[in-house]
Amino acid sequence: MDFSNSLKPFAFLLVCLLLWQTQTDAATCSDCFTQSRAAYYPNSEENGTETGACEFGSFGATINGGDVSAASDLYRSGLGCGACYQVRCTNAKYCSDNGVTVVITDSGSSDHTDFILSNHAFSKMAQTKDAAASLLALGVVDIEYRRVSCSYPNHNITIKIDENSNYPYYLAFVIWYQQGNKDITAVQLCETQNYSCKLLDRSHGAVWSITPPPSGPLSIRMLLSGSDEGDETWVVPDNNIPQDWKAGATYDTGVQINV
């Protein structure tokens, strides 16, 4: 008896299942871990540095409880500033299962690493205090990492006006408490009266700037972009930057983002 014809529907079904599994695996790839290495700031305090390339200042040393990191390729010319990653070392003798969640605040690499963690963050990858001391003695460890959402439940997104800003001729600022797992790829400032908008430049690190800025109270618009093509969202905060903004001041946008 020829079973070839009767088996064709089952073969077709098997191919469909394999294709579905492949697509499912690809769809969840953003949850996958990437293998790499990590070091730590050997001469720093437990927290991060106040002179990081992202230009967060003292905020960059203490955000996320001091669990921060410099990054090499993940810095992405400043686009990676404020992004969060789960980082866990892979030495079963010393390392915990969850590792630590860090915020990118600086640029740097050491001995083919993707991360240079703060002392505080590096130690938190360990199972115990004794294991943390052993990890610190190693200096550089094998790790795996993945992008995760940043969450600051007690803070809204905040605008920090750069100290080099010069009212009303030059305006620069950084965005604190970036939330979710998308990158801020564009920023606009709009006059609230006629809603005429201007696109800002990413001048360096996480600093957005414009010369001259629009006048009057300013509405800010942020474009959040994900890893998938077309995954973009414009966010318009509730609060405006006041007309008489001042260098060094911080302004609460009134919004939190969970995307």
Beta strands, then each sheet from edge to edge (+ up, - down):
strand 1: 34-40
strand 2: 68-71
strand 3: 84-89
strand 4: 100-107
strand 5: 115-117
strand 6: 141-148
strand 7: 158-161
strand 8: 171-176
strand 9: 183-191
strand 10: 197-199
strand 11: 201-204
strand 12: 207-210
strand 13: 218-225
strand 14: 232-235
strand 15: 250-252
sheet 1: 1+ 5+ 2- 4- 3+ 6- 1+
sheet 2: 11+ 12- 8+ 7- 15+
sheet 3: 10+ 9- 13+ 14-
end
